[in-house]
Amino acid sequence: MCDGSMLVKLMPDSVNSMLTSVTSSFVASITCLNNNALTKLHDIFKFN
């Protein structure tokens, strides 16, 4: 899973704590979009 944890670990603690909620919501949005896209692709391939 690409959750950006490595990028967060490279940041200073102050920046990390400031961006934690933003990063979490961003990752959740991307994960949701990816799951929806995968579901649609799966449906398309089922029909073919």
Sequence and secondary structure as in RCSB ss.txt:
>XXXX:A:sequence
MCDGSMLVKLMPDSVNSMLTSVTSSFVASITCLNNNALTKLHDIFKFN
>XXXX:A:secstr
   SHHHHHTS HHHHHHHHHHHHHHHHHHHHHHHHHHHHHHHHHHH 
